[in-house]
Amino acid sequence: MSNAHPAPDPAKSTTTSTLRVRFCETDLMGIVHHATYLVYFETGRVEWLRRRGITYADWTARGVQVPVATAELQYRAPSRFDNVLAIETTLTKVRAVSLDFTYRIKRDATLIAEGFTRLACIDSANKLLRIPEEIREMLLRGESGPARGD
């Protein structure tokens, strides 16, 4: 078996989801609190997985966990209560034991924030784990509809 891993197909690796900013996500200035954007990244990532038939619960049942190991975020413009935001989530790399996602959050044509996360694949004892081949295949396929349980 080769150590080389195919890069995600750009035509299959991006999902866009939307959300409406809730009042509780804003600060005293009426602007979305800076930490909330990491939650928005997770929202986009969970939806990305869901559209490929993947749930964290399924992975956990198989003894696979994927915590965030690295997160980067750049703020470009403010967003406010009741804005509708589009979260563009892209799987950019699948390595032996990690996944890389990029994110672009927009309000209409305005770029609000962008960033990156790397998720490590670990077992229930928190030791690095090779991404199982079945999961790798699920990650590399395109959208297939909602995950089970939706």
C-alpha beads as a LAMMPS data file, in Angstrom:
LAMMPS data file: protein, C-alpha beads

150 atoms
149 bonds

1 atom types
1 bond types

-500.0 500.0 xlo xhi
-500.0 500.0 ylo yhi
-500.0 500.0 zlo zhi

Masses

1 110.0

Atoms # bond

1 1 1 0.000 0.000 0.000
2 1 1 1.360 3.419 -0.956
3 1 1 1.807 6.222 1.569
4 1 1 0.564 8.719 -1.033
5 1 1 -3.012 9.850 -0.545
6 1 1 -5.092 11.271 -3.374
7 1 1 -6.004 14.930 -3.071
8 1 1 -9.717 15.668 -2.725
9 1 1 -11.443 16.346 -6.048
10 1 1 -12.177 20.113 -6.082
11 1 1 -15.531 19.446 -7.778
12 1 1 -16.600 17.246 -4.828
13 1 1 -14.807 18.832 -1.894
14 1 1 -16.791 22.049 -1.235
15 1 1 -20.157 22.471 0.463
16 1 1 -21.970 25.740 1.146
17 1 1 -24.452 25.989 3.990
18 1 1 -26.265 28.975 5.452
19 1 1 -27.164 30.206 8.893
20 1 1 -28.817 33.241 10.419
21 1 1 -26.923 35.091 13.156
22 1 1 -28.687 34.734 16.493
23 1 1 -28.808 37.616 18.979
24 1 1 -26.921 35.555 21.600
25 1 1 -23.928 35.374 19.213
26 1 1 -23.391 39.151 19.265
27 1 1 -21.459 41.329 21.677
28 1 1 -22.433 44.628 23.330
29 1 1 -21.607 46.446 20.078
30 1 1 -24.111 44.297 18.180
31 1 1 -21.355 42.556 16.216
32 1 1 -20.894 38.781 16.082
33 1 1 -18.422 37.887 18.832
34 1 1 -15.038 36.854 17.451
35 1 1 -15.094 33.374 19.039
36 1 1 -18.414 32.575 17.368
37 1 1 -16.724 32.189 13.990
38 1 1 -15.028 28.994 15.170
39 1 1 -18.513 27.675 15.987
40 1 1 -19.591 28.679 12.473
41 1 1 -16.630 26.727 11.079
42 1 1 -17.810 23.675 13.002
43 1 1 -21.361 24.210 11.750
44 1 1 -20.049 24.221 8.181
45 1 1 -17.857 21.175 8.783
46 1 1 -20.665 19.127 10.357
47 1 1 -22.938 20.001 7.416
48 1 1 -20.127 19.117 4.982
49 1 1 -19.873 15.678 6.599
50 1 1 -23.654 15.224 6.839
51 1 1 -24.057 15.779 3.096
52 1 1 -21.667 12.892 2.524
53 1 1 -23.562 10.555 4.835
54 1 1 -21.089 10.945 7.705
55 1 1 -21.839 11.658 11.366
56 1 1 -19.442 12.086 14.268
57 1 1 -21.621 9.583 16.178
58 1 1 -20.898 6.893 13.556
59 1 1 -17.171 7.564 13.785
60 1 1 -17.210 7.497 17.584
61 1 1 -19.032 4.143 17.501
62 1 1 -16.102 2.842 15.393
63 1 1 -13.575 4.157 17.927
64 1 1 -12.526 7.093 15.730
65 1 1 -12.391 10.671 17.040
66 1 1 -11.411 13.789 15.050
67 1 1 -10.719 16.745 17.361
68 1 1 -9.496 20.082 16.039
69 1 1 -5.700 20.223 16.401
70 1 1 -5.113 23.581 14.670
71 1 1 -7.393 26.527 13.932
72 1 1 -6.652 29.764 12.097
73 1 1 -9.087 32.603 11.521
74 1 1 -8.919 35.975 9.781
75 1 1 -11.671 38.539 10.227
76 1 1 -12.500 40.604 7.151
77 1 1 -15.767 42.463 7.928
78 1 1 -18.311 42.498 10.774
79 1 1 -21.595 40.631 10.776
80 1 1 -24.589 41.415 12.953
81 1 1 -27.747 39.939 14.419
82 1 1 -30.121 38.508 11.803
83 1 1 -27.558 38.559 8.955
84 1 1 -27.755 35.465 6.778
85 1 1 -24.277 34.042 6.309
86 1 1 -23.031 31.483 3.800
87 1 1 -20.329 29.129 5.074
88 1 1 -18.221 27.624 2.311
89 1 1 -16.415 24.581 3.683
90 1 1 -13.760 22.787 1.642
91 1 1 -11.843 19.622 2.418
92 1 1 -8.384 20.479 1.108
93 1 1 -6.238 17.579 2.282
94 1 1 -6.612 14.079 3.696
95 1 1 -3.406 12.775 5.234
96 1 1 -2.705 9.480 6.981
97 1 1 -3.894 10.786 10.394
98 1 1 -5.368 14.238 9.718
99 1 1 -7.840 16.268 7.650
100 1 1 -7.555 19.909 6.544
101 1 1 -10.584 22.127 5.941
102 1 1 -10.763 25.740 4.766
103 1 1 -13.691 28.072 5.337
104 1 1 -15.011 31.277 3.785
105 1 1 -17.929 33.011 5.462
106 1 1 -19.820 35.556 3.362
107 1 1 -22.794 37.862 3.680
108 1 1 -23.999 38.278 0.113
109 1 1 -20.778 39.167 -1.777
110 1 1 -18.940 40.459 1.323
111 1 1 -16.246 38.218 2.766
112 1 1 -16.743 38.223 6.547
113 1 1 -14.128 35.707 7.716
114 1 1 -11.936 32.934 6.412
115 1 1 -9.827 30.285 8.014
116 1 1 -8.486 26.794 8.333
117 1 1 -8.715 23.813 10.668
118 1 1 -6.717 20.606 10.890
119 1 1 -8.429 17.683 12.567
120 1 1 -6.360 14.845 13.987
121 1 1 -7.644 11.295 13.837
122 1 1 -7.293 9.608 17.237
123 1 1 -8.564 6.521 18.999
124 1 1 -10.468 6.367 22.294
125 1 1 -7.129 6.471 24.198
126 1 1 -6.236 9.762 22.420
127 1 1 -3.475 8.145 20.345
128 1 1 -3.010 9.005 16.674
129 1 1 -4.906 6.639 14.427
130 1 1 -4.636 6.118 10.675
131 1 1 -7.852 7.218 9.023
132 1 1 -9.673 3.974 8.228
133 1 1 -9.962 3.318 4.477
134 1 1 -13.778 3.240 4.597
135 1 1 -13.840 6.699 6.191
136 1 1 -11.230 7.991 3.715
137 1 1 -13.481 6.861 0.840
138 1 1 -16.476 8.615 2.398
139 1 1 -14.461 11.829 2.726
140 1 1 -13.350 11.774 -0.892
141 1 1 -16.767 11.224 -2.447
142 1 1 -19.149 14.017 -3.326
143 1 1 -22.351 15.019 -1.611
144 1 1 -24.790 12.152 -1.291
145 1 1 -27.617 13.680 0.708
146 1 1 -28.355 13.740 4.435
147 1 1 -26.715 11.421 6.920
148 1 1 -28.715 8.738 8.673
149 1 1 -30.736 10.093 11.569
150 1 1 -31.745 13.342 9.852

Bonds

1 1 1 2
2 1 2 3
3 1 3 4
4 1 4 5
5 1 5 6
6 1 6 7
7 1 7 8
8 1 8 9
9 1 9 10
10 1 10 11
11 1 11 12
12 1 12 13
13 1 13 14
14 1 14 15
15 1 15 16
16 1 16 17
17 1 17 18
18 1 18 19
19 1 19 20
20 1 20 21
21 1 21 22
22 1 22 23
23 1 23 24
24 1 24 25
25 1 25 26
26 1 26 27
27 1 27 28
28 1 28 29
29 1 29 30
30 1 30 31
31 1 31 32
32 1 32 33
33 1 33 34
34 1 34 35
35 1 35 36
36 1 36 37
37 1 37 38
38 1 38 39
39 1 39 40
40 1 40 41
41 1 41 42
42 1 42 43
43 1 43 44
44 1 44 45
45 1 45 46
46 1 46 47
47 1 47 48
48 1 48 49
49 1 49 50
50 1 50 51
51 1 51 52
52 1 52 53
53 1 53 54
54 1 54 55
55 1 55 56
56 1 56 57
57 1 57 58
58 1 58 59
59 1 59 60
60 1 60 61
61 1 61 62
62 1 62 63
63 1 63 64
64 1 64 65
65 1 65 66
66 1 66 67
67 1 67 68
68 1 68 69
69 1 69 70
70 1 70 71
71 1 71 72
72 1 72 73
73 1 73 74
74 1 74 75
75 1 75 76
76 1 76 77
77 1 77 78
78 1 78 79
79 1 79 80
80 1 80 81
81 1 81 82
82 1 82 83
83 1 83 84
84 1 84 85
85 1 85 86
86 1 86 87
87 1 87 88
88 1 88 89
89 1 89 90
90 1 90 91
91 1 91 92
92 1 92 93
93 1 93 94
94 1 94 95
95 1 95 96
96 1 96 97
97 1 97 98
98 1 98 99
99 1 99 100
100 1 100 101
101 1 101 102
102 1 102 103
103 1 103 104
104 1 104 105
105 1 105 106
106 1 106 107
107 1 107 108
108 1 108 109
109 1 109 110
110 1 110 111
111 1 111 112
112 1 112 113
113 1 113 114
114 1 114 115
115 1 115 116
116 1 116 117
117 1 117 118
118 1 118 119
119 1 119 120
120 1 120 121
121 1 121 122
122 1 122 123
123 1 123 124
124 1 124 125
125 1 125 126
126 1 126 127
127 1 127 128
128 1 128 129
129 1 129 130
130 1 130 131
131 1 131 132
132 1 132 133
133 1 133 134
134 1 134 135
135 1 135 136
136 1 136 137
137 1 137 138
138 1 138 139
139 1 139 140
140 1 140 141
141 1 141 142
142 1 142 143
143 1 143 144
144 1 144 145
145 1 145 146
146 1 146 147
147 1 147 148
148 1 148 149
149 1 149 150
